[in-house]
Amino acid sequence: MGFGSIEIGTVTPRPQPGNDKPRLFRLVDAEGLINRMGFNNLGVDNLVENVKKAHYDGVLGINIGKNKDTPVEQGKDDYLICMEKIYAYAGYIAINISSPNTPGLRTLQYGEALDDLLTAIKISKMICKRCTINMCRSQ
């Protein structure tokens, strides 16, 4: 088809360890995985340095999230920090607001909270909004 991409992340403004191990479980019979990673990462500054060193000519998506210890009311700030730092390196940006491992994060998926978040990041790059699998299409 001639189209493909790599998506890296989820990355947060500050490093965080993620959930306690084990946090990835293989479902052999179902040929699947359960992911309870919790946005473990070395922070957005580390990610940017790694991306600068890499030589990838394809479409690079970067998935951003808020730190677990950032109050949900200030979550928008975490997305703005990440957005500003990765903007020049991303072919698209995925705004991860679906993790059940980040307290209150899913409240950013609806209504005014979602409108405020999307307005704040001034969408001028293609983004992918990551929601829970059980959201209905009308939401």
NORWOPE-V947394 format. One record per residue. N is the residue number from 1. SS is DSSP state (A for helix, B for strand, O for the rest). PHI is phi in radians with two decimals (* if undefined). PSI is psi as a letter, one per 30 degrees, with the letter a starting at -180 (none if undefined). Layout:
n = [N & N]
ss = [SS & SS]
phi = [PHI & PHI]
psi = [PSI & PSI]
This chain:
n = [1 & 2 & 3 & 4 & 5 & 6 & 7 & 8 & 9 & 10 & 11 & 12 & 13 & 14 & 15 & 16 & 17 & 18 & 19 & 20 & 21 & 22 & 23 & 24 & 25 & 26 & 27 & 28 & 29 & 30 & 31 & 32 & 33 & 34 & 35 & 36 & 37 & 38 & 39 & 40 & 41 & 42 & 43 & 44 & 45 & 46 & 47 & 48 & 49 & 50 & 51 & 52 & 53 & 54 & 55 & 56 & 57 & 58 & 59 & 60 & 61 & 62 & 63 & 64 & 65 & 66 & 67 & 68 & 69 & 70 & 71 & 72 & 73 & 74 & 75 & 76 & 77 & 78 & 79 & 80 & 81 & 82 & 83 & 84 & 85 & 86 & 87 & 88 & 89 & 90 & 91 & 92 & 93 & 94 & 95 & 96 & 97 & 98 & 99 & 100 & 101 & 102 & 103 & 104 & 105 & 106 & 107 & 108 & 109 & 110 & 111 & 112 & 113 & 114 & 115 & 116 & 117 & 118 & 119 & 120 & 121 & 122 & 123 & 124 & 125 & 126 & 127 & 128 & 129 & 130 & 131 & 132 & 133 & 134 & 135 & 136 & 137 & 138 & 139]
ss = [O & O & O & O & B & B & B & B & B & B & B & O & O & O & O & B & O & O & O & O & O & O & O & B & B & B & B & O & O & O & O & B & B & B & B & O & O & O & O & O & B & O & O & A & A & A & A & A & A & A & A & A & A & O & O & O & O & O & B & B & B & B & B & B & O & O & O & O & O & O & O & A & A & A & A & A & A & A & A & A & A & A & A & A & A & A & A & A & A & O & O & B & B & B & B & B & O & O & O & O & O & O & O & O & A & A & A & A & A & O & A & A & A & A & A & A & A & A & A & A & O & O & O & O & O & O & B & B & B & B & O & O & O & O & O & O & O & O & O]
phi = [* & 1.48 & -2.28 & -2.92 & -2.72 & -2.11 & -2.02 & -1.99 & 2.09 & -1.46 & -1.97 & -2.12 & -1.00 & -1.98 & -1.03 & -2.66 & -1.37 & 1.40 & -1.36 & -1.09 & -1.47 & -1.32 & -2.38 & -2.30 & -2.21 & -1.57 & -1.86 & -1.01 & -1.10 & -1.54 & 0.93 & -2.44 & -2.32 & -1.94 & -1.88 & -2.22 & -1.17 & 1.42 & 0.99 & -1.17 & -2.90 & -1.66 & 1.66 & -1.13 & -1.12 & -1.13 & -1.05 & -1.04 & -1.08 & -1.16 & -1.14 & -1.06 & -1.35 & -1.36 & -2.18 & -2.09 & -1.64 & -1.51 & -1.38 & -1.89 & -1.70 & -2.14 & -1.70 & -2.03 & -2.58 & -1.72 & -1.16 & -1.05 & -1.58 & -1.45 & -1.00 & -1.01 & -1.13 & -1.87 & -1.01 & -0.95 & -1.08 & -1.08 & -1.13 & -1.13 & -1.05 & -1.10 & -0.98 & -1.06 & -1.38 & -1.75 & -0.86 & -1.22 & -1.91 & -1.79 & -1.33 & -2.65 & -2.17 & -1.72 & -1.65 & -1.52 & -2.15 & -2.03 & -1.19 & -1.32 & -1.52 & -1.94 & -0.93 & 1.34 & -1.00 & -1.16 & -1.19 & -1.37 & -1.48 & -2.26 & 0.88 & -1.09 & -1.08 & -1.18 & -1.01 & -1.08 & -1.10 & -1.17 & -1.15 & -1.11 & -1.46 & 0.78 & -0.97 & -2.31 & -2.12 & -1.13 & -2.12 & -2.19 & -1.53 & -1.70 & -2.02 & -1.19 & -1.17 & -1.68 & -1.29 & -1.40 & -1.05 & -1.24 & -1.52]
psi = [f & g & k & l & l & k & k & l & a & k & k & l & e & l & k & k & f & a & l & k & k & k & g & k & k & k & i & e & e & f & h & a & k & k & j & h & e & h & h & k & l & g & l & e & e & e & e & e & e & e & e & e & f & l & i & k & f & a & k & j & k & k & k & l & l & l & k & e & g & k & k & e & f & g & e & e & e & e & e & e & e & e & e & e & f & f & e & f & f & k & e & l & k & k & j & j & g & f & k & f & f & j & k & f & e & f & f & f & f & l & b & e & e & e & e & e & e & e & e & e & f & i & j & g & l & k & l & j & j & j & l & l & f & g & k & l & f & f & none]
